[in-house]
Amino acid sequence: MQTSDLFNLDFSYLSLPDTFHSLVMPSALDKPELLLFNRQLADELTLNLPDAEDAKSILSQLGDFSKSYAQAYAGHQFGHFANLGDGRAIMIGEHITKDQNRFDIQIKGSGRTDYSRRGDGRATLKAMLREYLISEAMHHLKISSSRSLAVINTNETVYRETVHQGAALLRVMKSHIRVGTFEYASHLGSLEDLKALTIYTIKRLYPEIELDNKAAIHLLKRVMIAQIELVVNWMRVGFIHGVMNTDNSAISGETFDYGPCAFMNAYNPSTVFSSIDQNRRYAYGNQPKIIKWNLACFAEALLPIIDENKQKSIELAQEVIDDFDVIWNHKYYEMMLGKVGIKSNNSDHWELIDELLRLMQNHKMDYTNTFLALSKEVGSETKALQSDFFSPWMEKRKRILDSLNSNEDARQLMKANNPVFIPRNHLVEEALDQAIKGDMSTYLELIDVLSRPYNYQDNRELFLKPSATTFEENYQTFCGT
């Protein structure tokens, strides 16, 4: 255990074989400037805050870096296997809170590592501000996510397609162990490496799992549930991750890597904003299929330790993956029925949801505002719900509600499931563009609105409105984080 001025650091990950990491120090910064500091998160982490919250003070108190490291991992990127690793992220260590919870502390944009390949190890200011904003929005939307502790303007020049301002971000996460970490161990490491990683992961993230001869299959089941619950929540708020590669699927069930992500406005399951997703592999409606595919990759990585008999391993893993669709449908429709106020997850009601989504797609209705209108009878879609084309569906829903719930129960259920505010793509871009020019006011206002996404806020109607259709049709996001 190493106690820095800021963190109470441990390094349990370094107990794994050396193949999983390489020691590296963050590059020194000449003129760092602290742009954002997340005091709420700092309080939750029970940090020993310095008196002066400037960048040099924060950076100087991260630790002595004698054990900082980059993680090695592999992953399927758009379906193709690749040997990867932290190319611009360095783990400072694992902070232990006063109540003994463990969190990775990682600095992004801090220089080259052994896995940088041809990259410079740097990050752009716009990308780091974006990650801070979206990760905090996801947290307040009650979706498991990495968090952002600070954004630091490095006052360096970073070269991408054009010239950018450089920045670094302090990221907090329960664990950065990925499906791709297991793929790395299984395909590029030894059997003992895979066993060590499995035991470590269970002890750290799922200590309720017994370390017996069924531990690997139990881990597969537990991770599948965590990933299903995560992606169901993405679908709930219209979130499109944009780059669901296996190296971006955390074993802990947390959302992370906020480069090409975006939020859907008009409902369409084929919606894609990522500039590199030409085949719509990671479209909104494909996310359930992709997380199942990622879990199949996880299962394949675990095959050597599920059972000594290869065929038996395949059969046991396949049994788990075969349960995916049943579990997904149950959890997904339970969530969607909750969005329309129906507590009973009866499969007879599932067609009501399917019909609603068809209506929304056919009439290009805003996803968030449709459910807001159902919940609060406000928002841009209120008139649409009162139209002739919608009235038969409304009558069906009313009959079900009358037989199951009181109106108050329905309202509370919808309030819990339906955000009022999401990070609207055009507002995010506007705030980021102004922020990198030195004006943080719009950005900070957006952060404030998104910190209370389930509460209707007076005089904030601007944040309810989707962008113009022409904006959405041309909007692209990029892998910039």
VOGU-3710 file (C-alpha; in Angstrom, 3 decimals, decimal comma):
1> mqtsdlfnld> 0,000/0,000/0,000  1,276/3,448/-0,933  -0,347/6,553/0,511  0,064/9,633/-1,664  -1,146/13,029/-0,556  -4,242/12,605/-2,722  -4,918/8,858/-2,971  -4,651/5,772/-0,823  -3,055/3,574/-3,470  -2,790/-0,171/-3,831
11> fsylslpdtf> -1,408/-2,162/-6,780  -3,106/-5,551/-6,687  -3,149/-5,745/-10,511  0,648/-5,967/-10,456  0,308/-9,333/-8,699  -0,656/-10,750/-12,105  2,105/-12,085/-14,390  4,223/-9,388/-16,014  2,712/-10,126/-19,429  -0,443/-8,227/-18,397
21> hslvmpsald> 1,273/-4,866/-17,873  4,356/-2,743/-18,352  5,649/-0,159/-15,904  5,636/3,370/-17,294  5,707/6,908/-15,954  3,424/9,686/-17,208  5,238/12,374/-19,141  6,017/15,544/-17,256  3,875/18,555/-18,138  5,430/22,017/-18,257
31> kpelllfnrq> 2,380/24,247/-17,989  -0,645/22,214/-16,840  -3,894/24,054/-16,206  -6,780/22,519/-14,253  -9,986/23,095/-16,216  -12,392/20,833/-14,328  -12,314/19,115/-10,969  -15,141/16,828/-9,881  -15,521/17,635/-6,191  -18,595/15,428/-5,806
41> ladeltlnlp> -16,628/12,436/-7,023  -13,634/13,431/-4,897  -15,870/13,422/-1,831  -17,313/10,025/-2,752  -13,786/8,661/-3,083  -12,830/10,198/0,279  -9,752/11,820/-1,233  -7,191/13,808/0,708  -7,744/17,010/-1,220  -4,890/19,503/-1,503
51> daedaksils> -5,428/23,031/-0,307  -4,799/24,448/-3,763  -6,769/22,760/-6,537  -4,499/23,677/-9,411  -3,160/21,243/-11,970  0,391/21,113/-10,642  -0,894/20,506/-7,122  -3,147/17,658/-8,288  -0,487/16,069/-10,510  2,238/16,343/-7,892
61> qlgdfsksya> 0,121/14,430/-5,400  -0,892/11,473/-7,546  2,012/9,419/-6,206  5,655/8,803/-6,989  4,795/6,750/-10,114  7,234/3,995/-9,169  4,482/1,473/-9,834  2,362/3,209/-12,474  1,682/0,960/-15,452  -0,129/0,426/-18,737
71> qayaghqfgh> -2,324/-2,628/-19,237  -1,919/-5,154/-22,036  -5,003/-6,580/-23,709  -6,325/-7,743/-27,052  -9,763/-7,411/-28,605  -12,029/-7,852/-31,560  -12,315/-4,459/-33,249  -15,271/-4,440/-35,639  -15,047/-8,230/-35,599  -11,298/-8,491/-36,283
81> fanlgdgrai> -8,859/-9,733/-33,626  -5,978/-7,424/-32,693  -3,230/-7,292/-30,074  -3,704/-3,979/-28,242  -2,956/-2,310/-24,907  -3,121/1,093/-23,217  -1,586/3,363/-25,838  -2,371/6,691/-24,147  -3,542/5,717/-20,681  -1,457/4,988/-17,596
91> migehitkdq> -2,768/3,440/-14,395  -1,675/5,420/-11,359  -2,918/2,667/-9,063  -6,019/1,483/-7,213  -7,449/3,915/-4,711  -8,932/2,354/-1,564  -11,701/4,472/-0,030  -12,335/4,748/3,693  -15,101/2,151/3,363  -12,659/-0,182/1,570
101> nrfdiqikgs> -14,019/0,150/-1,960  -11,424/-0,159/-4,715  -11,207/2,062/-7,826  -8,694/2,259/-10,659  -7,184/5,716/-11,085  -6,033/6,233/-14,652  -4,577/9,234/-16,411  -5,344/9,521/-20,135  -3,326/11,569/-22,580  -0,195/11,353/-20,474
111> grtdysrrgd> 2,291/10,128/-23,055  3,535/7,043/-24,835  3,538/3,508/-23,443  4,867/0,185/-24,710  1,528/-0,253/-26,494  1,366/3,107/-28,274  2,642/1,714/-31,573  2,783/4,754/-33,881  0,668/6,928/-31,561  1,909/9,866/-29,526
121> gratlkamlr> 0,116/8,874/-26,311  -1,610/12,247/-26,158  -5,268/13,257/-26,111  -7,112/16,311/-27,367  -8,851/18,808/-25,132  -12,172/18,369/-26,954  -12,102/14,601/-26,525  -11,309/14,798/-22,807  -14,007/17,407/-22,192  -16,418/15,166/-24,074
131> eyliseamhh> -15,553/12,140/-21,948  -15,966/14,150/-18,755  -19,394/15,425/-19,821  -20,833/12,154/-21,147  -19,477/9,933/-18,384  -20,947/12,212/-15,731  -24,243/12,356/-17,635  -24,351/8,559/-17,725  -23,676/8,390/-14,006  -26,560/10,724/-13,240
141> lkisssrsla> -28,770/8,754/-15,616  -28,128/5,876/-13,182  -26,121/3,859/-15,684  -22,946/2,103/-14,558  -20,047/4,089/-15,944  -16,484/5,202/-15,550  -16,249/8,628/-13,916  -14,083/11,648/-14,622  -12,240/13,279/-11,742  -10,413/16,054/-13,586
151> vintnetvyr> -9,584/17,533/-16,976  -6,173/19,129/-17,289  -5,207/21,412/-20,167  -1,645/20,369/-20,948  -1,026/23,484/-23,060  0,643/21,257/-25,623  -0,085/20,916/-29,322  -1,566/17,608/-30,459  -1,637/16,693/-34,133  -4,548/14,698/-35,530
161> etvhqgaall> -6,387/15,537/-38,767  -5,748/19,144/-37,735  -3,918/20,876/-34,893  -5,561/20,519/-31,455  -5,022/21,596/-27,895  -3,742/18,783/-25,709  -5,323/17,587/-22,478  -5,221/14,826/-19,898  -8,096/13,274/-17,983  -8,168/11,469/-14,635
171> rvmkshirvg> -10,547/8,532/-15,047  -12,026/6,490/-12,209  -13,420/2,995/-12,660  -14,049/-0,129/-10,597  -11,787/-2,016/-12,967  -10,388/-1,736/-16,475  -10,296/-5,516/-16,974  -12,017/-6,212/-20,284  -13,258/-9,091/-22,365  -10,166/-8,257/-24,408
181> tfeyashlgs> -7,933/-8,856/-21,366  -9,192/-12,438/-21,252  -8,763/-12,779/-25,013  -5,167/-11,616/-24,578  -4,527/-14,211/-21,868  -6,207/-17,010/-23,796  -4,825/-16,352/-27,287  -1,451/-14,764/-26,529  -0,594/-15,956/-23,019  -0,306/-19,274/-21,213
191> ledlkaltiy> -2,875/-21,444/-19,470  -1,431/-20,276/-16,153  -1,867/-16,641/-17,225  -5,541/-17,279/-17,955  -6,052/-19,034/-14,634  -4,328/-16,224/-12,732  -6,446/-13,552/-14,451  -9,656/-15,471/-13,755  -8,878/-15,936/-10,063  -7,830/-12,290/-9,698
201> tikrlypeie> -10,977/-11,019/-11,454  -13,280/-13,140/-9,316  -11,619/-12,044/-6,087  -11,710/-8,391/-7,092  -15,083/-8,022/-8,823  -17,227/-11,035/-7,962  -16,010/-12,390/-4,608  -19,320/-14,220/-4,134  -18,175/-16,755/-6,738  -16,487/-19,785/-5,188
211> ldnkaaihll> -13,046/-20,617/-6,534  -13,895/-24,205/-7,380  -13,771/-26,203/-10,616  -16,878/-24,343/-11,849  -15,515/-20,850/-11,186  -14,957/-19,967/-14,858  -18,484/-20,878/-15,924  -19,909/-18,998/-12,929  -17,876/-15,947/-13,948  -19,237/-16,190/-17,495
221> krvmiaqiel> -22,804/-16,260/-16,171  -22,223/-13,339/-13,821  -20,559/-11,176/-16,478  -23,362/-11,955/-18,931  -25,951/-10,643/-16,481  -23,878/-7,504/-15,831  -23,507/-6,811/-19,549  -27,184/-7,419/-20,271  -28,230/-5,052/-17,492  -25,805/-2,429/-18,785
231> vvnwmrvgfi> -26,964/-2,531/-22,400  -30,629/-2,625/-21,368  -29,947/0,676/-19,624  -28,295/2,054/-22,754  -31,416/1,170/-24,710  -33,564/2,794/-22,030  -32,105/6,254/-22,640  -31,332/5,976/-26,362  -27,562/5,762/-25,886  -25,407/4,482/-28,750
241> hgvmntdnsa> -21,939/3,459/-27,617  -20,547/3,498/-31,127  -17,497/1,267/-30,613  -18,590/-1,918/-28,847  -15,341/-3,765/-29,482  -14,478/-6,504/-27,000  -11,656/-4,347/-25,624  -14,358/-1,820/-24,655  -16,520/-4,361/-22,790  -15,602/-4,147/-19,102
251> isgetfdygp> -15,912/-7,311/-17,019  -17,297/-5,095/-14,236  -20,284/-4,078/-16,385  -19,304/-0,391/-16,588  -19,642/1,853/-19,627  -16,368/3,369/-20,779  -14,616/4,787/-23,851  -16,753/7,757/-24,866  -15,261/8,586/-28,262  -17,890/7,915/-30,963
261> cafmnaynps> -20,880/7,651/-28,626  -24,057/9,709/-29,077  -27,726/9,802/-28,103  -30,532/8,982/-30,493  -33,163/11,643/-31,171  -35,790/10,380/-33,642  -36,347/6,695/-32,974  -34,715/4,469/-35,556  -32,949/1,238/-34,567  -30,452/1,627/-37,427
271> tvfssidqnr> -29,159/4,953/-36,068  -25,368/5,272/-36,238  -23,214/8,352/-35,679  -19,721/6,814/-35,563  -17,641/7,918/-38,546  -15,873/4,544/-38,765  -18,945/2,316/-38,439  -19,677/2,184/-42,154  -21,603/-1,105/-41,949  -23,744/-0,060/-38,962
281> ryaygnqpki> -22,347/-2,910/-36,893  -22,827/-0,918/-33,685  -26,138/0,756/-34,539  -28,566/1,407/-31,691  -30,715/-1,623/-32,484  -27,723/-3,934/-32,952  -26,330/-3,379/-29,450  -28,074/-6,462/-27,953  -26,666/-8,671/-30,726  -23,192/-7,238/-30,316
291> ikwnlacfae> -23,030/-7,694/-26,563  -24,094/-11,310/-27,107  -21,292/-11,639/-29,687  -18,807/-10,108/-27,229  -19,926/-12,521/-24,537  -19,400/-15,405/-26,959  -15,816/-14,136/-27,385  -15,474/-14,075/-23,592  -16,788/-17,637/-23,417  -14,324/-18,737/-26,083
301> allpiidenk> -11,453/-17,168/-24,138  -12,486/-19,105/-21,019  -12,793/-22,485/-22,781  -9,341/-23,784/-21,734  -10,245/-23,499/-18,031  -13,981/-24,259/-18,015  -13,339/-27,993/-18,174  -10,372/-30,243/-18,887  -12,369/-31,847/-21,704  -12,522/-29,456/-24,654
311> qksielaqev> -15,892/-30,676/-25,907  -17,367/-30,456/-22,420  -16,078/-26,875/-22,139  -17,761/-25,939/-25,399  -21,055/-27,500/-24,309  -21,038/-25,762/-20,914  -20,174/-22,376/-22,436  -22,800/-22,777/-25,140  -25,461/-23,510/-22,521  -24,734/-20,153/-20,897
321> iddfdviwnh> -24,752/-18,209/-24,171  -27,973/-19,983/-25,219  -29,694/-18,408/-22,195  -28,867/-14,897/-23,422  -31,982/-14,316/-25,528  -34,425/-15,389/-22,798  -32,696/-13,236/-20,175  -32,374/-10,298/-22,564  -36,035/-10,345/-23,569  -37,179/-10,534/-19,954
331> kyyemmlgkv> -35,002/-7,628/-18,794  -35,495/-5,514/-21,911  -39,282/-5,721/-21,968  -39,468/-5,249/-18,211  -37,578/-1,991/-18,710  -39,628/-0,871/-21,714  -42,929/-1,653/-20,007  -41,700/0,415/-17,085  -41,143/3,308/-19,490  -44,874/3,266/-20,331
341> giksnnsdhw> -45,921/2,748/-16,692  -46,712/-0,977/-16,731  -45,214/-2,852/-13,810  -46,259/-6,370/-14,798  -43,700/-7,977/-17,120  -46,204/-10,243/-18,844  -45,050/-11,417/-22,279  -48,595/-10,777/-23,486  -47,792/-7,074/-23,116  -44,580/-7,174/-25,157
351> elidellrlm> -46,397/-6,524/-28,424  -47,585/-3,210/-26,971  -43,932/-2,122/-26,854  -43,164/-3,412/-30,333  -46,184/-1,559/-31,708  -45,167/1,640/-29,953  -41,666/1,484/-31,425  -43,065/0,887/-34,914  -45,269/3,964/-34,545  -42,346/6,036/-33,299
361> qnhkmdytnt> -40,138/4,956/-36,195  -42,797/5,438/-38,843  -43,588/8,947/-37,617  -39,962/9,863/-36,751  -40,855/10,639/-33,163  -38,237/11,756/-30,696  -37,333/8,845/-28,416  -36,786/10,756/-25,167  -39,628/13,234/-25,650  -42,182/10,558/-26,533
371> flalskevgs> -41,750/8,910/-23,164  -41,554/12,305/-21,502  -44,925/13,153/-23,015  -46,372/9,862/-21,754  -44,949/10,529/-18,305  -45,598/14,220/-17,811  -47,811/15,240/-20,723  -45,221/17,828/-21,764  -42,632/17,957/-24,505  -42,557/18,070/-28,264
381> etkalqsdff> -44,406/14,778/-28,799  -47,494/15,582/-26,736  -49,608/16,429/-29,792  -48,492/13,265/-31,584  -49,754/11,106/-28,714  -53,154/12,820/-29,045  -53,414/12,237/-32,799  -55,653/9,744/-34,567  -52,791/7,460/-35,592  -51,773/7,045/-31,954
391> spwmekrkri> -55,183/6,736/-30,298  -55,610/2,918/-30,749  -52,279/2,313/-29,014  -53,173/4,709/-26,204  -56,436/2,834/-25,662  -54,631/-0,516/-25,415  -52,186/0,913/-22,892  -55,018/2,419/-20,857  -56,821/-0,911/-20,617  -53,683/-2,619/-19,336
401> ldslnsneda> -52,956/0,161/-16,854  -56,515/0,119/-15,545  -56,229/-3,607/-14,848  -52,806/-3,471/-13,164  -51,776/-0,149/-11,664  -53,043/2,953/-10,072  -52,235/6,129/-11,982  -49,794/7,172/-9,282  -47,898/3,849/-9,482  -47,628/4,295/-13,248
411> rqlmkannpv> -46,337/7,861/-12,904  -43,662/6,860/-10,403  -42,539/3,958/-12,580  -42,266/6,178/-15,646  -40,440/8,880/-13,706  -37,809/6,341/-12,631  -37,281/5,036/-16,162  -37,616/8,134/-18,346  -35,115/10,990/-18,213  -36,283/14,503/-18,960
421> fiprnhlvee> -32,851/15,604/-20,181  -30,206/13,749/-22,169  -27,003/15,104/-23,743  -28,499/16,329/-27,007  -25,864/15,945/-29,705  -26,043/19,489/-31,049  -25,857/20,971/-27,552  -22,859/18,806/-26,694  -21,025/19,942/-29,820  -21,908/23,578/-29,236
431> aldqaikgdm> -20,669/23,418/-25,646  -17,434/21,683/-26,660  -16,712/24,098/-29,485  -17,092/27,062/-27,145  -15,092/25,397/-24,373  -12,008/24,769/-26,500  -12,125/28,455/-27,471  -11,934/29,372/-23,786  -15,610/29,952/-22,942  -16,714/27,252/-20,471
441> stylelidvl> -20,080/28,816/-19,567  -22,275/26,803/-21,944  -20,408/23,605/-21,095  -20,849/24,131/-17,355  -24,539/24,927/-17,777  -25,003/21,687/-19,700  -23,171/19,775/-16,966  -25,531/21,327/-14,417  -28,677/20,390/-16,362  -27,475/16,825/-16,877
451> srpynyqdnr> -26,689/16,368/-13,188  -30,478/16,217/-12,557  -31,767/14,426/-15,662  -34,973/13,071/-14,127  -36,178/16,406/-12,773  -38,108/18,880/-14,889  -36,232/22,190/-14,616  -37,972/25,496/-15,239  -36,604/27,704/-17,997  -34,551/24,823/-19,434
461> elflkpsatt> -36,845/24,047/-22,395  -33,938/24,599/-24,777  -32,339/21,415/-23,472  -35,449/19,368/-24,298  -35,412/20,095/-27,998  -33,763/17,773/-30,499  -31,603/19,269/-33,194  -32,784/19,969/-36,704  -33,075/16,959/-38,983  -30,311/18,259/-41,213
471> feenyqtfcg> -27,906/18,279/-38,252  -28,663/14,675/-37,310  -28,340/13,458/-40,882  -24,827/14,872/-41,146  -23,640/14,416/-37,554  -20,592/12,209/-37,014  -18,631/11,207/-33,928  -15,033/10,051/-33,788  -12,727/7,763/-31,805  -10,946/10,665/-30,185
481> t> -10,694/9,568/-26,548
//
